Amino acid sequence: MSNSPQKVEFDLDRYLRNSKKVDLSGIDWDRIRDHPLTDGDVMCLHYMMDIEAHTVIYLRDLLATRAAADPQITAFLSCWVYEELWHGEAFSDFLRLYGIEEPIEPRLPDGSTPLPSRSNRWRDLRVSVGVGNGLGLVPTMIGSALARDFVAIHMMWGAVNELTTLTGYYALIRRSDHPVLHQLLRKVIQDERRHFAFYRAQSKARLQRSRTARRMVRWVLKNLWTPVGAGVKSEEEVDALALYLFGDSPEGREHARGIDETIADVPGLEGLTIIQDYLDAATERVRKRPGWAGITPTPAPRRSDNGDGGSRVPAHWRESEHGRPDVMPATSDVERREEERMADAMRTRA
């Protein structure tokens, strides 16, 4: 295959001009306490909140590679990390208004939460995984220096993470009966869809032009890939999330197959089934260790009302823009299936 430049199938200019924090101005924040969450729902939201807020560390690692020299990638990442920050804040606000805020975070004199919220949690999380140790970047930097196509690994890894994340949000909509959570997740999915489209377009262009890149990326995904959140979360926590969202039913397995089919559609990755393989391994760990990845059957803690009706609706979402001009339609078969299933469910409930 020629090393000539390949067209990247993503309108970066449009994305950059329209990038902003996720628009949650239409969310029914006051109704969050009116509907119950299962323990599994709460587990997923805590996991998602932590990972979305941890994105800046992935950015740090990526900028230590050849990617830092690519103006398209760095322009995208500048907006991407900002949007992901607000996803974490959205999940944090949702849990707080539901009544969950552990550990208790510092509050401003007017009772509001300073931004970024849960700063102690984010700091402790990053310290616990060794973020302060710069030596962890050395293998990545060496690999990037030695391999011209090293950036293709990061782009495809990012594509898998974004597709897994947005499909996980669809799966949580399927599993949870909380209508306000559905509203929130559908908004966040729109952002994740754009992120996935960028990473996939970059990966596809790089793999089309280089046989070496195809071989390298395929080997890395087959032998080294781990789900989004691994390393930040323990193996048991990752298994619990994966099995709750994708291993609970035939519908969950269909989610996983859809992700694998989309990955396998990228040049050089035909036949890979990394999501289903991980689910099989997680299921085997549960079989060998009874109770592994179990969800504690205790009710989720709630903060008692303090006389003003409980936690206040976050004011920072009121500034959101109404109607984003960059709403992106589904870009893969798994997304289109979930959009149709979600629409059917909404019609049935109506």
C-alpha positions in Angstrom: 0.0 0.0 0.0 1.2 3.5 -0.9 2.4 5.9 1.9 0.6 8.7 0.1 -1.7 10.8 2.3 -5.2 9.5 2.9 -8.3 11.6 3.3 -9.5 11.8 6.9 -13.3 11.4 6.8 -14.1 13.9 9.6 -15.0 17.6 9.4 -12.6 18.9 12.0 -13.2 22.5 11.2 -16.9 22.1 12.0 -16.2 20.2 15.2 -13.7 22.9 16.4 -16.1 25.8 15.7 -19.0 24.1 17.5 -17.3 22.5 20.4 -18.7 23.4 23.8 -19.7 21.8 27.1 -22.4 19.3 26.8 -25.8 21.0 26.5 -27.9 19.9 29.5 -30.2 22.9 29.7 -33.3 20.7 29.1 -32.5 18.1 31.8 -35.2 17.7 34.5 -32.8 18.1 37.4 -35.6 18.5 40.0 -37.0 15.1 39.1 -33.8 13.1 39.7 -34.9 12.0 43.2 -38.3 11.0 42.0 -37.1 7.8 40.4 -34.9 5.0 41.9 -31.5 3.9 40.7 -30.4 0.3 41.2 -27.1 -0.4 42.9 -25.8 -1.4 39.5 -26.8 1.9 38.0 -25.0 3.7 40.8 -21.9 1.6 40.2 -21.9 2.5 36.5 -22.3 6.2 37.2 -19.5 6.3 39.7 -17.3 4.4 37.2 -18.2 6.7 34.3 -17.8 9.8 36.4 -14.3 8.8 37.4 -13.1 7.8 33.9 -14.5 10.9 32.2 -12.7 13.1 34.7 -9.5 11.1 34.2 -9.3 11.8 30.5 -6.7 14.6 31.0 -4.2 11.9 32.0 -4.7 10.1 28.7 -4.1 13.4 27.0 -0.8 13.8 28.9 0.3 10.4 27.7 -0.7 11.1 24.1 1.2 14.4 24.0 4.4 12.6 24.9 4.3 10.8 21.6 4.5 11.9 17.9 0.9 12.9 18.1 2.0 16.2 19.6 3.5 17.2 16.2 0.2 16.7 14.4 -1.9 19.9 14.3 -5.1 18.1 13.5 -4.8 15.8 16.5 -3.7 18.5 18.9 -6.6 20.8 17.8 -9.1 18.0 18.4 -7.6 17.0 21.7 -7.8 20.6 23.0 -11.6 20.5 22.6 -12.0 16.8 23.4 -10.5 17.0 26.9 -12.7 20.0 27.7 -15.9 18.2 26.7 -14.9 15.1 28.6 -14.4 17.2 31.8 -18.0 18.4 31.6 -19.2 14.8 31.2 -17.6 14.0 34.5 -19.2 17.1 36.0 -22.6 16.0 34.7 -22.4 12.6 36.3 -21.1 14.2 39.5 -24.1 16.6 39.6 -26.6 13.8 38.8 -25.3 11.6 41.7 -25.2 14.6 44.1 -28.8 15.6 43.3 -29.9 11.9 43.7 -28.4 12.1 47.1 -25.0 10.5 46.8 -21.9 12.5 47.6 -19.2 10.4 49.2 -16.6 11.4 50.3 -18.1 14.7 51.3 -16.4 17.4 49.3 -15.7 21.1 50.4 -18.5 23.5 49.6 -18.6 27.2 49.0 -20.2 29.6 51.6 -23.5 29.7 49.6 -23.7 25.9 49.7 -22.7 25.3 46.1 -19.9 23.0 45.0 -16.7 24.5 43.7 -15.6 23.5 40.2 -14.2 21.1 39.4 -16.4 19.2 41.8 -15.1 16.2 43.9 -11.5 17.5 43.6 -10.3 15.4 46.5 -11.7 12.3 44.7 -10.0 13.1 41.5 -6.7 13.9 43.2 -6.7 10.7 45.3 -7.6 8.6 42.2 -4.7 10.0 40.2 -2.2 9.6 43.0 -3.4 6.0 43.6 -2.5 5.0 40.0 0.9 6.7 40.1 0.1 9.8 38.0 2.9 11.6 39.7 5.5 9.1 38.5 6.8 10.4 35.2 8.7 7.2 34.6 5.4 5.6 33.4 5.7 7.6 30.2 9.1 6.3 29.3 7.9 3.1 27.4 5.4 5.2 25.4 8.0 7.8 24.5 10.5 5.2 23.4 7.9 3.3 21.3 6.8 6.6 19.7 10.4 7.5 18.8 11.2 4.1 17.3 8.0 3.5 15.4 6.8 6.0 12.7 3.3 4.6 12.8 3.0 4.6 16.6 0.3 7.3 16.6 -2.0 4.8 14.8 -2.1 2.7 18.0 -3.3 5.6 20.1 -5.9 6.6 17.5 -7.4 3.1 17.2 -7.2 2.6 21.0 -9.1 5.9 21.4 -11.7 4.8 18.8 -12.3 1.5 20.7 -12.6 3.4 24.0 -15.0 6.0 22.6 -17.2 3.4 20.9 -17.2 1.2 24.0 -18.1 4.2 26.1 -21.0 5.4 24.0 -22.3 1.9 23.5 -22.1 1.4 27.3 -24.3 4.5 27.7 -26.8 2.9 25.4 -26.6 -0.3 27.5 -27.2 1.7 30.7 -30.3 3.3 29.1 -31.5 -0.2 28.5 -30.8 -1.4 32.0 -32.0 1.6 34.0 -35.6 2.8 34.3 -34.6 6.3 35.4 -36.0 8.7 32.8 -33.8 11.7 33.7 -30.7 9.5 33.5 -31.9 8.6 30.0 -32.1 12.3 29.1 -28.6 12.9 30.4 -27.0 9.9 28.7 -28.6 10.7 25.3 -27.0 14.2 25.5 -23.6 12.8 26.4 -23.8 10.2 23.6 -23.9 13.0 21.1 -20.5 14.2 22.2 -19.0 10.7 22.4 -20.3 10.0 18.9 -18.3 12.9 17.5 -15.2 11.8 19.5 -15.5 8.3 18.1 -15.9 9.6 14.6 -12.6 11.5 14.8 -10.6 8.7 16.3 -12.0 6.2 13.8 -11.3 8.5 10.8 -7.7 9.1 11.9 -7.2 5.3 12.5 -8.7 4.4 9.2 -6.6 6.8 7.2 -3.4 5.7 8.9 -4.1 2.0 8.6 -5.1 2.3 4.9 -1.7 3.8 4.0 0.6 1.5 6.0 0.9 -2.2 6.2 3.2 -1.8 9.1 0.6 0.2 11.0 -2.0 -2.5 10.3 0.2 -5.2 11.7 1.3 -3.2 14.7 -2.2 -2.1 15.7 -3.7 -5.5 15.2 -1.0 -7.1 17.4 -1.5 -4.4 20.1 -5.3 -4.7 20.2 -5.1 -8.5 20.2 -2.5 -8.9 22.9 -2.4 -5.7 25.0 -5.9 -4.1 24.8 -7.8 -3.5 28.1 -11.2 -1.9 28.5 -11.5 1.8 29.2 -10.9 2.4 32.8 -8.5 -0.5 33.4 -5.6 0.7 35.4 -7.7 3.4 37.0 -10.2 0.8 38.3 -9.4 -2.6 39.6 -9.9 -5.7 37.5 -12.9 -6.7 39.5 -14.5 -3.2 39.0 -13.9 -3.4 35.3 -15.4 -6.9 35.2 -18.4 -5.7 37.2 -19.1 -2.9 34.8 -18.6 -5.0 31.7 -20.8 -7.8 32.9 -23.5 -5.5 34.1 -23.8 -3.6 30.8 -22.8 -6.3 28.2 -22.9 -9.7 29.9 -26.4 -9.6 31.5 -28.5 -10.8 28.5 -28.6 -11.5 24.8 -29.2 -7.8 24.3 -26.0 -7.0 26.2 -24.0 -9.5 24.1 -25.5 -7.9 21.0 -24.0 -4.6 22.1 -20.6 -6.3 22.4 -20.9 -8.0 19.0 -21.8 -4.6 17.5 -18.6 -3.0 18.9 -16.5 -5.8 17.6 -18.1 -5.7 14.1 -17.4 -1.9 13.9 -13.7 -2.4 15.0 -13.3 -5.3 12.5 -14.5 -3.0 9.7 -11.3 -0.9 10.0 -8.5 -2.0 7.5 -6.3 -4.7 9.0 -8.5 -5.5 12.0 -10.8 -8.0 10.3 -12.0 -10.8 12.6 -11.0 -9.2 15.9 -13.4 -9.9 18.7 -11.7 -8.1 21.6 -14.9 -7.1 23.5 -16.5 -10.5 23.3 -13.1 -12.1 24.3 -13.0 -9.8 27.4 -16.5 -10.7 28.4 -15.7 -14.4 28.0 -12.7 -14.0 30.3 -14.7 -12.0 32.8 -17.4 -14.6 32.9 -14.7 -17.3 33.5 -13.3 -15.3 36.4 -16.8 -15.2 37.9 -17.2 -18.9 37.5 -13.8 -19.6 39.2 -14.3 -17.1 42.0 -17.9 -17.0 43.3 -18.9 -13.5 44.3 -16.4 -11.9 42.0 -17.6 -8.6 40.5 -20.8 -8.8 42.6 -22.7 -5.7 43.3 -23.3 -5.0 47.0 -27.0 -5.3 47.7 -27.2 -2.4 50.1 -29.3 0.6 49.2 -27.5 3.6 47.7 -26.9 6.3 50.4 -29.0 9.5 50.3 -28.3 12.8 51.8 -31.1 14.1 54.0 -32.8 17.3 53.1 -31.4 20.3 54.9 -34.5 22.4 54.8 -34.1 23.9 51.4 -35.3 20.8 49.5 -32.0 19.1 49.3 -29.1 19.7 47.0 -29.5 22.6 44.6 -29.8 22.3 40.9 -26.4 23.1 39.4 -26.5 26.6 38.0 -23.6 26.1 35.6 -25.8 24.1 33.3 -28.2 27.0 32.8 -25.7 28.6 30.5 -25.7 25.7 28.1 -26.5 26.5 24.5 -29.9 25.4 23.2 -29.7 23.2 20.1 -26.2 22.3 18.9 -25.6 22.8 15.1 -23.2 19.9 15.1 -25.5 17.0 16.1 -24.1 14.0 14.4 -26.2 11.0 13.2 -25.2 7.5 14.0 -22.0 6.5 12.4 -22.0 2.7 12.9 -24.4 -0.2 12.8 -24.3 -0.7 16.6 -25.3 2.9 17.1 -28.1 2.8 14.6 -29.5 -0.4 16.2 -29.5 1.3 19.6 -31.1 4.5 18.3 -33.9 2.4 16.8 -34.3 0.3 20.0 -34.4 3.4 22.2 -37.0 5.1 19.9 -39.2 1.9 20.1 -38.9 1.8 23.9 -39.9 5.5 24.2 -42.9 4.9 21.9 -43.9 1.9 24.0 -43.7 3.9 27.2 -45.7 6.8 25.7 
